[in-house]
Amino acid sequence: MTRVFIAIDLPQDIRERIAETQTVLARSGAKLTFVAPQHMHITLKFIGEVDDERLDDIQTALRGVSAAPYEIAVRGVGANNLRRPRVIWSMIEDAGRTGELNGAIEDVLAPLGIEREKRAYTAHITIARVRQFDPSLLGAMGQVAATDFGSFRADRCVLKKSTLTKQGPIYDDLMEVVW
């Protein structure tokens, strides 16, 4: 069984700028688990554990995703809940294009029996997970809330394998779909 998801990778310079904000967040009294810069991405669809046959079907289906390149601006730091955040993320601006891409991916995977996500899709880049909240975290988030991390042209997505280890996840690219 292989644990997989589909994502848009980020350019190195944007990952480095996001990592700089992690140092500000780390100064808060909250206990945070930070996402390593090399693992930062925009998740389009988490699929989960699949066998080899289904993995082949997923790859075939992804070749049928039709999209055109578009600009993504990475701006700001927010959270899933501003009163007691559990996930801290950077937001993206793209006129809804990443959401449309998510919908197209859901559409090609549904005939394979891969369940559609029930929650509304929110395009973001996870920066940290909150293990223990401290009110000082909100002040630290305020310091970086309006940060502009830059823009890039999205012209591909990647099917990734995720191997969970005690040291954190290891991601391997299985397939790239270029538009």
Secondary structure by P-SEA (a helix, b strand, c coil): ccccbbbbbbcaaaaaaaaaaaaaaaaccccccccccccccccccccccccaaaaaaaaaaaaaccccbbbbbbbbbbccccccccbbbbbbbccaaaaaaaaaaaaaaccccccccccccccccccbbbcccccaaaaaaaaccccccbbbbbccccbbbbbbccccbbbbbcccccc
